[in-house]
Amino acid sequence: MTHDQRTKLMAYWWPAACRAQGWDKDDRDLRLRVLSDAVKRPLESASDLDNRGDIDDVKSHLQALTDNLAAAVETGDRTIGEARRLRHVILAEKIPCLALYEENSAGYLQTIITGLVRWNKTDRPTRPPTLDDLDAKPTFKRRPPVYELREGPSQLAQALMTINARLHAKRKAAGHTIHDMKVAAKVPCTCTRCARAAAASPVPAAAEPPPVEIECPF
């Protein structure tokens, strides 16, 4: 993890998630549990995060916690919360960006969903499939040379990877930076420039509630 990534994590992403969830941002054990959930492995320190895939997973996980209070009480199948997070990333972050370069971004997403549902013939819906028909459970395929079952990415993860590949190819062809793209798409940007600007912006004071007048009954 780079110094810039650590700053974003500790100064922006984690405190924002804590404010939304009502957590103590200084609770180190809690922080490590949440970060471990994000990367799907136990961490002894935030320094164990790498500066590529881990940071992307942590950022998305904490942003989902910031936007979704229900994530704090998610119980049962842990993939349910992961599915919610991935759908949020796809619909709230990726598709608005893709719409800058794809005339029919919704149709492109529908093509991906349909292809994944066709591949997974179990419980295939008779209606047009939606993102809700994809889940975050690992997939398993038999691979050569011995054709043993091997674990692969979930359907939602595959959809996200496909969209990311198309999105960044289009972005680079257009000569845009990630910052340019996110600003144009009006989605949150956490680049260094935006993080510094957010830190420098004064937080408006909360308005004082009006006094409550209680009528004396006597």
WOTASUL-V536441 format. One record per pair of residues at least 12 apart in sequence whose C-alpha atoms are under 8 Angstrom apart, sorted by the first residue. I is the first residue (numbers start at 1). J is the second residue. D is the distance in whole Angstrom. If there is no record, write none. Layout:
# WOTASUL-V536441
[[I,J,D] [I,J,D]]
This chain:
# WOTASUL-V536441
[[1,47,6] [1,48,8] [1,49,6] [1,50,5] [1,51,4] [1,55,8] [2,51,6] [4,192,7] [5,51,7] [5,55,8] [8,190,8] [8,195,7] [9,59,8] [12,195,8] [13,59,7] [13,62,6] [13,63,7] [14,31,8] [14,62,7] [16,66,6] [17,62,6] [17,63,7] [17,65,6] [17,66,4] [18,66,8] [19,66,8] [20,65,7] [20,66,5] [20,67,7] [20,68,8] [20,69,7] [21,65,7] [21,66,7] [21,69,6] [21,72,6] [32,44,7] [32,45,7] [32,46,7] [35,58,6] [38,54,8] [38,57,6] [38,58,5] [38,61,6] [39,54,6] [39,57,6] [39,58,7] [60,85,7] [60,89,7] [61,85,7] [64,85,6] [64,88,7] [79,135,8] [79,136,5] [79,137,6] [80,135,8] [80,136,7] [82,136,6] [83,135,6] [83,136,5] [83,156,7] [86,136,8] [86,156,7] [86,157,7] [86,160,8] [87,131,7] [87,156,7] [90,160,6] [92,187,8] [93,187,6] [93,188,8] [94,163,7] [94,164,7] [94,167,8] [96,185,6] [96,186,8] [96,187,8] [97,167,7] [97,181,6] [97,182,6] [97,184,8] [97,185,5] [97,187,8] [98,163,8] [98,167,6] [99,185,8] [100,181,8] [100,184,8] [100,185,7] [101,167,8] [101,170,6] [101,171,7] [109,163,8] [110,129,8] [110,130,7] [112,159,6] [112,162,8] [113,129,7] [113,130,7] [113,131,6] [113,134,7] [113,159,7] [114,128,8] [114,129,6] [116,134,8] [116,155,7] [116,159,8] [117,129,7] [117,133,7] [117,134,7] [131,156,8] [134,155,6] [134,156,6] [135,154,7] [135,155,6] [135,156,6] [136,154,5] [136,155,6] [136,156,6] [136,157,7] [137,153,8] [137,154,5] [137,155,7] [138,151,6] [138,152,6] [138,153,5] [138,154,4] [138,155,8] [139,151,6] [139,152,5] [139,153,6] [139,154,5] [139,155,7] [140,152,6] [179,191,7]]
